Amino acid sequence: MENQTNIQVGDIIDGEVVRIEQYGAFVRVADRRNGLVHISQLADEFVKNVADYVQVGDVITVKVINIDENGRISLSRKDVDAE
C-alpha cells in the first residue's frame, strides 16, 4: 500500500526504516511522519538486536496499532503477518 498523510489505526502501510535504536526502529509512514516499531513488535519471536531484523533504508510493511494524544504513531510488523 502507498504512504498516506491521513494515517489511521488499522492501516497497513509500506514504510522506510529511517533510524534504528536499541528499543526499536523508526519507520517513515507518511511525508515527514515517522512511527515506531517497538522491538517487541518486530517479530513473533524474541528480538535481542533490532539490526538483526531491519536496516536503515529497508522498506517494510507495518500496521498502525496506536496513535497517541500527541500524534505519535505506534507500528507493528508482526501484526501484519497475522493477517
Helices and strands as residue ranges (DSSP letters): E 12-21, E 24-30, E 33-38, G 39-41, G 50-52, E 59-67, E 73-76, H 78-81
